[in-house]
Amino acid sequence: MNNAEILVIDDEVQICKLLEITLQSNDYKVTQANTGKDGIIMAANHPPDVILLDIGLPDISGQEVLQKLREWYFKPVIILSVLNDEANIIRALDNGANDYLTKPFRTGELLARIRTALRSSTVNNDETAVISCGTITIDFASRVIKKDGETIKLTTTEYALLALLVKHEGRVLTHQFLLRQIWGPGYVGQSQYLRVFIAQLRKKIENDPNRPEFIITASGVGYRFVGNS
């Protein structure tokens, strides 16, 4: 995938230079952050296609950076670290990493891991797919949503919100992530705004909006879509 943008969050000068040369020579656009906090800010301001993240950062742990990123960033994150013990690897994967590569790494293998991550990300965002979750069916190509075979009329915003929840079926999406993705960064604090639209969606797709089976509240965190109700 040419021209994909990759953000490198690493404070090792030699590694950063190696990654810059390797990635740019393979037609990737590269940006770099030397601290965890800078990396989070850069990712939020201009979300890249892939993040390469080191665990041992000078300010905060890469594990903490990963946890913060996964509140709203769902594209691939590949860990690059000298830590090769099972505990750190499992923790990173549990925190949402797509892959884990130990330093020193072979550049050919890294490029292969990046290509695999990008292909997976493309499939997950395929707008031509038809997804069925229980009695709900979404045809992303025609933007048609049906419940029990009957077409449901949704506003543009309601459709975008439901489609996002369905694509991440079973996963809790935070208030901040949903607000940022649907309405933009300026709305990340408007949780009440989100609750209104969730209530509207429930009225249209739930058998009993007061006892939702599809859009489940994760108290104080966000919402998740359950399709096998």
C-alpha positions in Angstrom: 0.0 0.0 0.0 2.0 3.0 -1.3 1.8 6.4 0.4 0.5 5.0 3.7 1.4 7.2 6.6 3.4 5.7 9.5 4.0 7.4 12.8 7.1 6.2 14.7 7.0 6.7 18.5 10.6 6.0 19.6 13.4 7.9 21.3 16.3 5.9 19.9 18.1 8.1 17.4 19.7 5.3 15.4 16.4 3.3 15.3 14.5 6.3 14.2 17.0 7.0 11.4 16.9 3.4 10.2 13.1 3.4 10.2 12.9 6.7 8.3 15.3 5.5 5.6 13.7 2.0 5.3 10.1 3.2 5.2 10.6 6.2 2.9 12.5 4.0 0.5 9.4 1.8 0.3 7.1 4.8 -0.4 5.7 5.2 3.1 5.3 8.7 4.6 7.0 8.9 7.9 6.5 11.1 11.0 8.3 10.8 14.3 7.7 11.5 18.0 10.4 11.0 20.6 8.1 10.9 23.6 4.8 9.1 24.4 2.9 12.3 25.0 4.1 13.8 21.7 3.1 10.6 20.0 -0.4 10.7 21.3 -0.8 14.3 20.3 0.5 13.7 16.8 -1.7 10.7 16.4 -4.8 12.6 17.5 -4.1 15.6 15.3 -3.4 13.6 12.2 -4.2 9.9 12.6 -1.7 7.7 10.6 -2.4 4.4 8.9 0.0 2.6 11.2 1.9 3.4 14.4 5.2 1.8 15.3 5.5 2.1 19.1 8.5 1.5 21.4 7.8 0.3 25.0 10.7 2.1 26.7 9.9 5.8 26.2 11.5 8.6 28.3 8.3 10.0 29.7 5.6 7.4 30.0 5.6 3.6 29.2 4.6 2.5 25.7 2.1 0.3 27.3 0.3 3.4 28.7 0.6 5.1 25.4 -1.0 2.1 23.8 -3.9 2.1 26.3 -4.6 5.8 25.6 -4.4 5.3 21.9 -6.9 2.4 22.0 -9.5 4.7 23.5 -10.1 6.1 20.0 -7.5 4.8 17.5 -8.3 1.5 15.9 -5.8 1.3 13.1 -2.8 -1.0 13.4 -0.2 -0.5 16.2 3.0 -2.6 15.9 5.3 -2.7 19.0 9.0 -2.4 18.4 10.9 -3.2 21.7 14.1 -4.7 23.2 11.8 -6.3 25.8 11.2 -9.9 24.5 9.8 -11.5 27.6 6.4 -13.2 27.4 4.8 -11.0 30.0 5.4 -7.7 28.1 4.4 -9.2 24.8 1.1 -10.6 26.2 0.4 -7.3 28.0 0.9 -5.3 24.8 -1.4 -7.6 22.8 -4.0 -7.5 25.5 -3.7 -3.7 25.5 -4.6 -3.7 21.8 -1.3 -4.1 19.8 -1.7 -5.8 16.4 1.8 -7.2 16.4 5.1 -7.3 18.4 8.6 -7.2 17.0 11.7 -7.3 19.1 14.8 -5.2 18.5 17.1 -5.7 16.7 14.7 -6.6 13.9 15.2 -7.4 10.2 13.8 -4.7 8.0 12.4 -7.2 5.6 10.3 -8.8 8.3 9.2 -5.4 9.6 8.0 -4.4 6.1 6.1 -7.7 5.8 4.4 -7.1 9.2 3.4 -3.6 8.1 2.0 -4.9 4.8 0.0 -7.5 6.7 -1.4 -4.9 9.1 -2.4 -2.6 6.3 -4.2 -5.4 4.5 -6.1 -6.3 7.6 -7.0 -2.7 8.2 -8.3 -2.4 4.7 -10.5 -5.5 5.0 -12.0 -4.2 8.3 -12.9 -0.9 6.6 -14.4 -2.5 3.5 -17.3 -0.3 2.6 -18.7 -2.8 0.1 -19.4 -5.5 2.7 -22.8 -6.7 4.0 -22.7 -7.4 7.7 -25.4 -9.3 9.5 -25.7 -9.1 13.3 -28.6 -11.1 14.6 -31.7 -9.5 13.1 -29.8 -6.4 11.9 -28.3 -6.2 8.4 -26.1 -3.4 7.1 -25.3 -3.1 3.4 -22.4 -0.6 3.4 -22.4 -0.3 -0.4 -26.0 0.9 -0.5 -26.1 2.3 3.0 -29.3 0.3 3.7 -30.0 -1.0 7.2 -32.7 -3.7 7.8 -34.2 -5.2 10.9 -36.1 -8.5 10.4 -36.0 -7.8 6.7 -37.6 -4.4 6.9 -35.7 -1.3 5.9 -35.1 1.2 8.8 -34.9 4.9 8.0 -32.0 6.5 9.7 -30.5 10.0 9.5 -27.0 10.4 8.1 -25.6 10.7 11.6 -27.6 7.8 13.0 -26.3 5.6 10.1 -22.7 6.6 10.7 -23.0 5.9 14.4 -24.6 2.5 14.0 -22.2 1.5 11.2 -19.2 2.3 13.4 -20.7 0.3 16.3 -21.4 -2.7 14.1 -18.0 -2.7 12.5 -16.5 -3.1 16.0 -19.1 -5.5 17.2 -18.4 -6.8 20.7 -15.8 -4.2 21.5 -16.5 -1.3 23.8 -16.1 2.0 22.0 -15.4 4.9 24.3 -17.5 8.1 24.4 -14.4 10.1 23.2 -13.8 7.7 20.3 -17.4 7.8 19.1 -17.7 11.6 19.4 -14.4 12.1 17.6 -15.2 9.7 14.7 -18.7 10.9 14.1 -18.7 14.6 15.0 -15.0 15.5 15.1 -12.5 16.5 17.8 -14.5 19.5 18.9 -17.2 17.3 20.3 -15.1 14.9 22.5 -16.6 16.4 25.7 -20.2 16.3 24.5 -21.3 13.0 26.1 -24.9 14.2 26.5 -25.0 14.8 22.7 -24.0 11.2 22.1 -26.6 9.9 24.6 -29.3 11.6 22.6 -28.4 9.9 19.4 -27.9 6.5 21.1 -31.5 6.9 22.5 -32.8 7.7 19.0 -31.0 4.6 17.5 -32.4 2.4 20.2 -35.9 3.5 19.5 -35.5 2.4 15.8 -33.6 -0.9 16.2 -34.4 -2.3 19.6 -37.5 -4.3 20.4 -37.6 -2.6 23.8 -35.4 0.6 23.9 -35.5 0.5 27.7 -34.0 -3.0 27.7 -31.6 -2.8 24.8 -30.3 -6.1 23.3 -28.0 -4.6 20.6 -26.5 -1.3 21.8 -25.2 -2.0 25.3 -24.0 0.6 27.7 -20.6 0.2 29.3 -21.2 2.4 32.3 -19.0 5.5 32.4 -17.0 4.2 29.4 -19.0 4.0 26.2 -21.1 1.6 24.2 -20.7 -1.8 22.4 -22.8 -3.5 19.8 -23.9 -7.1 20.4 -25.2 -8.8 17.3 -26.0 -12.3 18.6 -28.8 -11.2 21.0 
